[in-house]
């Protein structure tokens, strides 16, 4: 199995390391690579869109034309996980702040997202979430977005303070937090099993 971590910004190396650990834990023979190559993305079995600054990430993936590869992978049923800013990019709908910054969304997941729903960087926090199919998980929130509304075809996996913070729609997984910063591979294991 090959997992492509889109390497334009954010915790790319952390995702590579935890994905490799998750593979080892569940006995998957494979590799996790940081890439912005169209060919590598096409050849991958799963894709991770890390956090960072959503407007910047959006600009860079559209400039490089890898938005098309990501959309094609989604249509083929390949699992795609978006964490923090990555979850914003997966969305079909954004709030006023997203419209104001002219952030181009990939429009793959039937969710409405709100940027910085939990405050600024200095208001970052960690909380124990109860996540469907995973259990309790220490989630790290940094300038985190939130899902304010979901389509009927979206499975809500976890909520916090009245917001959806983890959701799945078929092969797409959106998380408001940073699972790569926890010393816990279970979310990445869950994601890898989506690709099996």
N, C-alpha and C positions, 0 to 999 in steps of 0.2 A: 504494500500500500504506500502511496505517495501523497503527502499532505503539503500543499503550498501555503506558506504564510506570506501574505502580500506585504512586501518590504518597502513601504514608502515612508512610514512614520510610526512611532509608538513602540510598544513592548514586543518587538519582533523576536529578538533573541530569547526572551522569556517564554514566548509561545513555542519556539523551536524546542527548547530544552524540556518543557513540561509535556509537549506532545510526544517526544522521544521516550520520556519516562512512562507516560501512559501506555504507549505501545509495548514497552517491556513488561509492564504490570499485567497486561491482559494477553500477552503472548502474540502480538501482531508483528509480523516481519515487515518492516517498512522504513521509510525515511520521512523526515520533516525538513523542509528546506525554505529558507527565506529567499523570495524571488520577486522580480517584476518582469520576468520574461514571459511573453505570450505563449511560447512553446512549452515552457515548464508548467504554466497554468493549465494549458490544454491537456497535458499528459498526467496531471494530478487526479487523484481519486476524491480529494476533499480540499476545501479552501478555508483559510481563516483570515478574516479582516480584523486586524488588531485595533486597539484604541489609539488615541492621539487627538488631533484637532480635525474635526469632520470636514470643514471647508477645505483645508489644505489637502487632506487625503483624497477628497472628491476631485479636486483640481488635478492632482497628480495622476490618479488612475484614468481620468478622462483624457488628459494630455497624452499619456502613453498608450491609450487605446485598449488598456486591459479591462476596461468596464465591459466590453463586448465579450471577452473570454469568460468573465465572471457570470454574466447573464446567461451565456450559452451553457456553462457548467450547471447553473441552477435549473435551466430548462431540461437538461439531461438527467436531472435527479441527483446530481452529486451534492453531498452535504456541504453547506456553507455556514460557518459560524461567524457572527459579528459580535465583538465585545466592545462595550462603551461606544466610542465614535463609530466603530464598525456596525453596531446595531442601528445607528442612525442611517447609515448608507444603505442598509438592507430595506429600509422602509419605503412604502409607497407614498406616505403623507408626513409632512413636517409642520411644526408650528411656525409662528410669525418670524421668530429669530432665524430659523432655517431658510425661510423665504427671503428675509432681508439680506442674508449673507450670500444669496444665490447659490446655495449648496445644491449640486445636482445629485439627487438620490438615485440609487440603482432601481428602485421601484419594484422590488421582488416580493416583499412580504406585506401582507394586508394589515399593517399596523400604522398608528399615528404616533409620532415621537415628539418629545419636548426636550430641547437642549438644556443642559445645566439645571435639571429639575430639582437637584438636591443642593444647589448652591455652588459657590466658587471653589477654587483649588484649596484654599485654607480651611474649607469646611468639609474636606475629605474625611471619610470614616470607614470603619469596618463593622460589619454586623453579621450575626448568625441568621441565615435564611433557611427556611424549610422549602426545599426544591423538589417538586414532583419527580419521581423515579430516581432521585439521588439521595435525598435526606437532608440533614442539616449541613450547611456549608458556610465557612467563614468568608464572606464576600467583601471585597475591597472596592469602595466607591470613590472615584476621583473625578470631580466636575461631571458627574454622571448624568446621562440622559434618562428619560423614563418613557415607557409606553403608556399613553393616556387613553388609548382606545384600540380594540382589536376587532378584526373581522370574524365572522362566525366560524371560519375554517382554521382559526389560530387557537392552539392549545396553550393556555396560561399555565406556566410551570411554577411561578413564584410571584408574590406581591409584597410590597413594603410601603408603608405609609400611604396607602390608597392608590399606589401606582403599580403597574405590572413591570417587573424588573427581569423576568426571564420568560421567554415564549418560544414556541416551536410551531412552524407551519410546514408540514411534510418534511422536506430535506433542509429546511432553513431554521437556524437557531440564533435568536437574538438575546443578548445579555447586556444589562445596563452596567454591570460591574466588570472587574478584571480578574477572571479565574486564574490567569497565568501568574498572578502575584501571591496566590495562596499556596501553601505547601501541601496541596491536595490535588491529586490528578483525576478525581472522579468525574468532573465535568468534561475534561478532555477524553476520558475513557468512554463516556456516554456519547460524545460526538463521534469518536472513531467507530463505535458500534453502529452508528447511523450509516457508515460507509461500507460496512461488511455485507 
